[in-house]
């Protein structure tokens, strides 16, 4: 039965408004994407590197450290292709110092450590085409954690997790500095 003034069934009107909303959502998404890309926004973890950093070689005494592994992973995410030899590299990232150092912050009445501070420090420089393009820089991160001798394995695991997280944080900082290196 048709009511007066009603020319279309309600389902057709509802379907049409859903299509209109979907179209508006697509336009909004496209506009938002364009605005964010125009302001320099990049997805987390993706730092665009200059052409001079597209095939970097990472010179480090410990190629398996948390920092070096995080830096290599972030370079790959950014589209760079780390190489295995400085002869094939467009730039050399020289890791001059890479160490995590624990320090006792507090002790118990029985003269046992109850809290530590872990400091992860990295010193690096960058050269390209035989010239130093980034003078030696030092970055560090600090975290503290409680310690209980009866939970030794768990606390050692906690320290390893902290060290890995700090290595990732420092790699983020270094990537931003590498992104600012002017191309050669």
N, C-alpha and C positions, 0 to 999 in steps of 0.2 A: 504494500500500500504506500502510495506516495502522498506526502503531506504537502500542504500549500507552501510555495516559496522554496521548496527543496528540489533542486534540479539534478543533483548528483547524489549517489549513495555515499554514506559516511566513510566507508572503507576506501573509496577512491580519494576522498579529500585527505584522509589520514595518510595514505600512501604517498600522496603528492607532497605533503608537508614533511614527511620523513626524507624524501629525496631532496627537498630544499634544504633541510637541516644538514644532510650529508654533504651537499655541495658547499654550504657555508662553512662547514667544518674543514673541508679540503682547502678552501680559499684561506681560512684562518691559519691552517697548518703551513701552507705555502708562504704566506706573508710572514709568519713568525720565523720560519727557516731563513728566509731572505734577510730579515732584519738582524737575526743573530749572526749569520755569516758575514754580514756587512760590518758588524762592530768588532770583529776579530774573535768571536766566540768559537771555541773548538771543543769537541767532546773530551771529557776527562781522560787523561793519559795520552792524548794525541797532541803532540807539540810539533808543528811543522818545522823542519830543519832547512837551512839554506842549502843551495846546490853544493857548496864546498863541503858539506857534512853528509852527503848522500852515501858515500862509501868510506866510513871511518874505520880506523884501526884503533883498538883499545890496547894501549901498552900498560900492562900492570904486572907486578910481581906475583900477585895471586889472582889468576883468572877466574877462580871459583868463589871469590868472596861474595857476600850478599849484595854489596853495592855494585860490583862489576856485572854480576848476573842480572840485576834489576836494570842497570843502565843499558845493557845489550838488549834486553827484552823491550824496553821502552823505545830504543832506537828502531827496532823492527816494527813496533806498533806505529811509529811515526813515518814509516816508509823508507827508512834508511836500510842499507845492507852492509852491516859490519863485515869486514874482510879479515882474513887470517894472516895477512902479511902487510907490513907497511909499504912494500913496493907497489901494491895494487890499490892503495888508499888515496882518497882525495884529501883526507885530514887524519891527523894522529892525535888522539886524546890520551895524554900521558898521565897516568895515575901515579902521582909522586908519593902519596901516603894514603893508606886505607887501613884503619884500625878501630876496633871497638875496645874501650878500656873501662873495666868496672872499678868503682871506688866505694868503699864502705862509708855509708852515711850515718848509721847509728849502730850501737852495740847494746846487748842486753846486760843485766846485772852479772851474768855468768861470763862476761867478756866474749860473747859470741855475736857475730854480725846479725842484725835483724832487718837492715835495709841497705840496699845498694843503689848507686847511680851508675847508669851505663852511658858512656859518651862515645858516639861514633863520629869519627873525624875523617874527612877525605880532603886531600889536596891534589889539584890537577891543573894541567895547562893544555893548550891546544895549539897545534901548528899545522899549517897547510902550505904546500908548495915550498917547503924549506923555510918558511917564515913563521914566527910565533904570532898567532892571531888572537890568542887569549893568554894573558900573563897568568902566572900561577895564582890560583884562587883556593881559598880554604872554606869549606862548609862543614858544619857539625850539627848533631842533634843529641839531645840528652833526655833520658827517661829514668825514672826511679821505680824500684819494685821492692816489695818486702821479701824477706828471706826467712825460711824456717828449715833448720837442719833435718828435722824429721820428714820433711817433704822434699828431699834433695833432688830426686829425679824430676818431679813436677816443676821445681824452681829452675832447674837447668833448662828444661823445655821452655819455660816462660822467658828466660833470658834469650834463648835462641829465636823465639818468636819476636821478641822486642828488637833484636839485632836485625832480623830480616825486614821488619816494618820500618826501622830507621834507615836501612839501606835503600828501601824503596822511596822513602821521603827524600833522602839525599839525592837519589837519581832523578827525582822530579825537579829538584832545584837545579841540578847540573844541566838537565835537558833544557830548561828555560834559558840558562846562560848560553848553551850551545846554539839555541835558536836565535840569539841576539848577535851571534858571530857574523860579521859582514862577509859576503861571498868573495872569493878570490877570483 
